Every structure is written in C-alpha cells, then in structure tokens.
Amino acid sequence: MLKPIDPTKVGYDFIGWYTETDEKWVFAGYPVTEDVRLTARYANSSYTVALNPNGGSLINKEIAVQYDKEYELEIPTYEGHEFKGWYTYSNEKFENSGTWNLLENLNLRAIWDTFTIKLDSDGGTEYEDIVRDNFDEVNLPTPNKEGSTFLGWYLGDTNYNVTYKPNYYMNVTLKAHWALSNELFDYELIGEEAKIIKYKGDSEIVRFPEYIVNEGYNYLITDIDSNAFEGKENIKEIYFPSGLEKISNGLLTNCNKLETISIHKINYKLIDAFGGLKENVPKTFEKIIFERSFDNSNLSTFFIKFGSKRFDIIIGKNCYNPSFKGCNFIKSVIIKSDRVIYESFKDCSFLENVILDGDVSRIEDYAFYNCKSLKTVYLPDSVTSIGSYGFAFCSSLENILLPKNLLDLGNYSFNECTSLKHIKIPSLITKNSMWCLPAV
C-alpha cells in the first residue's frame, strides 16, 4: 500500500495516520489483508513569541505558544514607569492573554508611559537623556569635538542631523558621526584632487572627510599615501572617503589593532593597493563594510590580498550589484541593500551566517547556491521572493523561518538542503514551485 501525500490542516501539524485501535499505521512493508480505516491525526502547531522589555525587566523573554490554545504574556516591570501594553513593531497593540490564532512567530515590545532618547556624542559634547511622552519632533543639539566636523545624529544608517521625530514609544540611542578636520592631515593638492600624506590624530576611529578644504575650495580626496598611518598602532576602525580611487601599497601594515574598514567602492586600483599585507594582517582585523557600488572586479582577488583570513562583511543599503561568487574568505554577511542579486554568494564554501536587513525584498536565483557551511539565515518580513535554487545545496542549513509576506518561492529553492529539519510555507505564496523543498 503506497503512502499518500500528507494532508494539511491550517494551524496544525500532521503527525500520522492512525487505526481505529489507536495504532500508528506504517505503510512500508505492512501487508493489508482486510479493510482498514485510517484517520489523520494532527498536533497544534507551535510558535515562538519574543518579548522585548524595552528597558524594563522580564523573567522570560521568549515563550512558546500553540495554535488554538490559551496563552498569557508576562507583565514586565520598569521602576518609575507605567506599562501600557505589548505592541508589535508595526505599533499594533497585542492582547496580554487569549487564544492563539496566528500562524507565525511574533516579536513584541513593551510600551511604557515615557521613552528615552539617548545622545551618544562619541567623545564630543555630553548631553542629558531626553525623556518624552509624545511623538512631537525633537530638536537635536549640535555637539563639538576637537579636530572633527559633525556629520549628524545617526540611528543605524539614518542621519537625523538636527531633528528627530519618534514614531513609537521605544528607547533609542542616536550616535554622533564625525569626520576628521583638515588640521589632522598632511596633504598634497593635485589639480582639483587631494592626496593624504599623513594622519596626525590619535583617535581609534578614523573617519575621513570627503574633501580637503583649502582657501575656500573643496579638493576631493582620491589618494592616500602608504605611510599615512605610520606609528598609529591604536587605530581600530577606518572609514575611507567615497571619492577614493587608489591607495599606496602597505597602508594598513602598521595598524596592529585594526578591526574594521569601510570602503565605498571597489575597483582594480584599490584591489592592487592592498598588496603586501598577507604576512602583516592584524589578527583583530575581521570586518569589512562595502558602502556603495562595485565595478566588475573579482572580489576574490581583493580578499586574497589579506591572506587566508575570513571576514564578517556588511553590504550597505546603497551598495548595488556586489558579487562574491566563489569567494572563500567570508564567514558571515549582513545585507542592507534592497535585494540579493543573481549568484551573489554562490559557492562561498565557508559562509556560515546570513542576516538580511529590513529593506531586502528579493533574493534572486542562485543567490546562496552551494554555500555548504551555511548554518543560520535570518530573513525579514520584507522579503517577498526567493528565486530558483536560491539556497539549494546548502547542506549544513538545519532551520529557516520563511517570512510571512513571502509570495514567490522559486523552483528547487531548497533542493538538496539535506540537514534541513523543519520549514513552514507561508500562506501567502501564490506561485506553484517545483521541488522547492528537500526530500526529507
């Protein structure tokens, strides 16, 4: 007797076929010699509720719930504050108790009678916290910091500059970003461009200005001398200017505590500039931020300049068409752009972790194909499409939560994901996909 396709029931997981004597029926190798009545049996589907106390205290920050079963959320405490309720991140109030009727996991945050805006000036003018009980626009101060030019107050990638308008009762920290002023550099002016000869400051974070201002004229920084950081062994982070076209070989050789670099664009000249580092790459150097566009450079060639190290990388929201195909120097990636392009990370054998930020809407065909070490993937609800073979042959991937707004799951998208133990298909999917899931 052949086993039929497992039946489905909204809100429940199929657990097997059972006889009238309450025995689970085994199809393989079980001879049928008389009429048999089998009944499908189900278990209530389980989901997870993550609770963010938003500054308060909570015993359990994650609870398990079951479909069509009663639930009750813990009430958090926060000295000096009144709890207003649990809210979704789209500002919809959620009942503290009741019968669970959602078909998804849920993230909730506590809302209090007031919220706090902290201003982290990063070594500049210090300010008291701003406490508010409404969503009126907040005028932000302009801090000062010796040797630096204020760029604005940032929340993530967003610059609020001089005003911030909250849209929910959530504690936030705005961080000041700075560019170093001209006085901290020796430089050479060449036509309408500038070359940095020497950095004279002592900050652990070096954020280059876009221009050198001289006698009222702006000179775009396009070049940095190889000795610019000589003797600056305390540098941990370097944010290169967006106009940078070339760097003299060996620039980072003496940066023994370097952890992060941020690059706006990659071209052949910049790739060549990182030569000579294989034997001198700091052990602390683990993160590279790609802020903007790429040309058709081979990114593997870029990473080879750093020897055998493997990096955490961040793809900025304005970084378009990055391709790391076949690059074996990446261990994790955070993607903030609006899509993951065709074959972006195909054959990245050592890639283990992928986090897509809230703006990503589309994962194109073969995006993570054959990433054999990939273990964890976070997909936000903004993702509506996963292309054909998107995660195929990711043989180490064990679990993945598909976003609730997913509409299109491409053919063979999870084919040969042999370690994948559990996956739920969102109800909004409209396109019929052929063999999108592994055979388990």
N, C-alpha and C positions, 0 to 999 in steps of 0.2 A: 504494500500500500504506500503510495507516494505521499510525502508530507506536503500539504497545501501551503500556499503563501500565508504568512502570519496575518491575522486580522488586525484591524486598528480600531481604537475607541478613544475619542477625544478626552484627554485628561487622565488616561490610564495606560499602563504598560502591559503588553501581553506576556503572560508567564507560561502558557502552555495549554494543551488540550487534555481534559480530564474525563474519565469514565464515570458512570453512574455510581460506582463504588469508591469514588474519590481517589482513583489512582491516575497518576500522570501517564499519558499514553506515549510510548516510544515507537516511532514509526519504523526506523531502520531495524530489519531483522525480526520483526514482530508479526508472525503469521495471523491472518484473520480467517477464522473458521466459522464464524457466526455473525449475525447482525450486531453492530456496536454503535452506541450513541455517545458521541463526544461533545463536550461543552467547553467553549473557550473560557479561560479564566484570566482575570486581569488584577493588577495591583495599582493602587493610586499612584500616579506619577509624583515624584519628589522634586522639590525645587529648593533653592537657597535664597535667603534674604540677608543681604549685607547691610549692617546698620552703622552709620557714621554719626557719632555723638556730637560732632561739630563743636568741640571744646569742652563738652561735658564728660561725665563718667558713665560707664556701662559695663556690666559683668560679661555679657555675651554679645560680641559684635557680629556674629553670624549665627543664624538659626535655620533649621530645616523645617520645611512645611510640605504638606501633601495636598494634592488636588481634592476638592470637595470635603476636606477635613477642617476642623476648627483650628484656629491659630490665635496666638496672643503675643504682642510685641512688648518687650520690656520698656518701662518708662525710665529714661536717663535722668541724671541729676547734674546740676551745674550751679554752684554756690552763687547766690546773688541774681539768679535768672529764673524766669518762669518758662516752663516747657509749653510750647504752642502746638506741638504735634510732630508726627513723622510725615515727611514730604518726599516725593520723587524729585529727581534732578531736573524735571521739567516743571517744578513748582506746583504739583498736584498733591493735595492732602490725601494721606492714606490712613485708613481706619486702624486703630490700635489692636482691634480684635475682630473676629468674624469667621466666615467660611472662605477658604482659599479657592478662588475661581479663575486665577491667572494660569496661563500655560507657559510660564517663563520664570527665570530667576529675576530678582528685583534688588536694586540698590536704593536705599533710603537714607535720608539725613535728618537729624533733629533740627527743628527750628525753635529758636528762643526769642524772648521779647526784645532783645537787642543783639547787635552783632558788632564785631570789632574789625577795623581796618588798620593793620599794622604797616608802618613805613620802614622798610629796611634800606637805609641810605648807603650801605656798603662802604662804610668808612667816612661818609660825608656828615653833614649836619644831622644831629639826632632829634627826633620828634616823639611826642607823646602819642599813644594809640588814639585813634578816632573811634568813638563809640556812637552808633546811630540806632534809631528805632524806626526809620523810614527810608524810602528809596530816593530821596532828593539828591540831586547832584552835589558832589563834594569837591570843593576847590582844594587842589593839592599845592603844597609849598614847593618852592624851587630851592633845593639844597646846594651847598657849596662843598667842594673838595679840592684841596690843594693839588695843583698840577693836572686837573681834569676838567673836562667840559661835560655838563649834564646833558644826557640824551633823552631822559624821560623816566616815568614810573612804569614798570612793566609787571603784568600778570601773565606768566607764561610768555607767549610771543607777542602779546598785545601791548602796545605803548599807549598809556593813558595821558602822558605828557602833563597837563595842568589840571585836568578834571577827571573824576571817576564817578560813574553813575551805577550804583549797585542795582541788581535786579532780583536779588533773593537775600534772605536772612542767613548769610553764610560768612563766617570769619574768613578774611583773606589777608594775604601779605603782598603788598606792592613793593617791588625791589627797584632801586635806582640803578640805571645803567650809565656808565661813564665812558667817554673817550679821552685818552690822554692828550694833553695840550702840547702845542709845538715846543714849549720850553723843555720838554722831557726827551727831545730827539735832536741829534745832529743830523743834518740832511743836506742833500745836494739838489739844486734845481736844474732841470734839463728841459729847456723849452717850456711846455705847459705841464710838465710832469715833475714828480719829486722822487728821489731815492733816499730811503732811510739808511743812514750810515751807522748810527749808534743810538741805542736806548739808554737813557741816563737815569731812569727812575729805579725804585726798589720795590714796586708792587708785585704781589704774587700773580695778579691778573693783569695782563697786558692787552688792552682793547684799543687797537689803532684807530686814529681818526681817519676819515675818508680823504681829507685834504690837508696839506700844509698851507697855512695862510701867511702870506708874506706881502707886506706893503699893500694890503687890500685886495690881493689876487689869490685865487684858490688854485693850488697845484695838486693834481691828482696823484696820490701815492701809487706807483706801479712797480716799484722795485725795492728790495731790502737786501742790504749787504750781508755777507756771510758772518761778519764779526759783530753784527748789531747787538747780539745778546752775550757777548764775551764777558765773563765774570758775573753773570746774572743767574747763578745756580738756584735761586729761590723761586724762579718762575714756575707756576703750576698750570696756568691757562693762557693761551694766546688766541686772540680773535683778529684774524687778518682782515685788512680793508678790502672792500668789494672790487676796487679797481686794480688789484694786484695782478700783474702779468708774469712776473718772474721773481725768483729768489736765488741768491747766490748759494752754491753748494755748501752744505755743512752748517746751515744756520742754526739748527737745533742741537748740534753736537754737545754743547756745554750746558744745556738745560737739564740738569740731572734729576730734577723733581717734577718735570713736566708730566701733566696728567691728560690735558685736553687741548686740541687745536680746532679752530673753526675756520673753514675755507668757503669762500663764496662761489668760486668756480674752479673747474679743473681743466687744464689744457696741457699740451705737451711740454711747454716751457716749465710749468710748475712741477710736473712729474719729474723732469730731469733735475730740478732744483733739490729734491730730497735725496739725491745720490750721496753715497759715502756714509750713510747712517747705520748700515747693517750691524756694525760692531759697536755702535755707540748709542743705540736707542735706550733711553731710560726705562728701567723696569716698571716705573709708575705710569708710563705713557700707555693709556688704554682706550681713549675715546677720541673719535674724530666726528665733527659736525660738518655736514655738507649743506650750506645755506641756500645756494641757488643753482644756476644752470651748469650743465656739462656739455662739452663738445663730444666728439666720437672717440675720445681717448680710451685706451684699455685700462680699466680701473685695477685689474690685477697687477699691471705694470707699476701703478702708483704704490700699491701696498707692498710689492716686492722690495721697494726702497727701504722698508723698515725691517727687513729680515724675516724671521719666522714668527713674529708676534701676531697675535689675533686680537681684534679690536671690537669694542662696542661702538656702533655708529648711529648717528641721528640724521635723518633726511628731513631738512627743513620744509616748511609749507610752500616756499617759493622755489623749491628745487625740482625742476622738471626733467623727465627722461633720464634718470640715473640708471645705469645698467651695471650690475655687479656679477653678471653671468660667469660662472666658473671660478669665482673668487673664493679662495680657501683661507682668507685672512680675517673673516668676520665671525664673531661668536654670538652677537646679538644686534638687533636693529630696532630703532623706534622710527616710525614713518609718520610724518605730519603733513605730507602733500595730499592732494585730493584723490590720488589713485596710485596703484602699484602697476607699473607698465609691463607689457609682454616680456617674459623671460627675465625680469629684473634680477631675481636671485636664483635662477635655475642653476643646478649643480653646485651650489655653495655647500660643500660637504661638511663643514664644521659649524654652520649656523645652527644655534640651539634655541634661541628665543626671539620671538617677533611680537612687537606691540604696535598696533595701528592706532593712531590718534583719532580724535573725534571727527576730523574733517574728511577722512578717507571714505569714498563712496564705492569704488570699484577696484576689484582685484582681477587683472587681465589674465589671459590664457598663459599657462606655464609659469606663472609668476614665481612660485616656490617649488617648482618641479624638481624632484630628486634631491631634496635637502635631507639627506639621510640621518643627520644628527638632530633635526628639528624636534624639540620636545614640547614646547609651550607656545601657544599662539593666542593673543588677545585681539578679538575683533569687536569694534564698537558697533552700536546700533545704526550708525550712519552707513554701514556697508550694505548695499542693495544687490550687488552682483559679484559672483565668484566665477571666473572663467573656466573653460575646459582645461583639465589637467592642472588646475591651479595649485593643488597640494599633492598631486599624485606622486607615488613612490617616496613619500616622507615616512620612512619605515619605523622611525622612533616616536612618531606622534601618537600619544595614547588617548588624549581627551581634547575636545574642542567644543566650545559653545557657539553655535551659529547665531548671528544677530537676528533679533526679532523682525527687523524690517527687510530681511533678505528676500528678494523676489526671483532671482535667477541663479540657479546652481548648475554650472556647466557640465557637459559630458565628462565622465571619468575624473571629476574634480578631486576625489579622494581615493582614486584607484590605487591598489597595492599599498595602502597605509596599513600594513599588516599588524601593527601594535595598537591600532585604534579600537578601543573597547566600547565606547559609547558615544552616540551622536543623535541629536534630535533635530528633525527637519522642521523649520518654522512654517506656520500655517499659511503665510502669505505667498509662498513660492508658487508661481504660475507656469513656469516653463518645465515641461517634462524632460528630465535629464537621464541619459542612458548610462547606466552603471556609474553613477556619481559616487557611490559608496563602495568600500572594500567588501570583499566577500568574507564575512565573519560568521 
